[in-house]
């Protein structure tokens, strides 16, 4: 079985920035269904790496294989198709403030051809999976910071991705909120996802199957 994520001697730098030590010859494999943590201080390349994994940008050198498919020379239409198998939840995910939690989750189902009732049931099930079973009718503007992150996580599951990427999902949350998000990440593994979670703190990825540490820039 091919790794879900296979990085071979990747070189990358932030746009307009100097080379990153951690992304100078990086090789990494993540198997299907595995949970990988990426730990590093600010500026170490966590977001740059996730951008490569999400096919939002290309490495300067090396090869990235997603589900066994080399991505470096993919034509735009094929790259776009493959990109739809990956969802990235940013460090400050945005919700539509006047829409309810359920309605925000449904925004992630824009390619779903099921009827409205089915989408509504599925959005409710995704919210329940992340611990927000009873918060579906609450508008986003009234959600707590942790609930905001949880709704964004549920929304990312809407398109049925096979790879889920999270950039600092607990940044700025108190301990209770952070634990709620970490519990939700554990719970959604039942969707047979390959997950990569980037954070500054190693203790926040203690539940991961493998942890990669990115060296800070000098």
Secondary structure, DSSP 8 states (H G I E B T S, - for coil): ---SEEEEEEEEE-TTS-EEEEEEEEEEEE-TT-EEEEE--TTSSHHHHHHHHTTSS--SEEEEEETTEE-TT--HHHHHHHHTTEEEE-TT----TTSBHHHHHHGGGTT--S-HHHHHHHHHHHHHHTT-TT-TTSBGGGS-HHHHHHHHHHHHHTT--SEEEEESTTTT--HHHHHHHHHHHHHGGGG--EEEEEES-GGGGTTSSEEEE-----
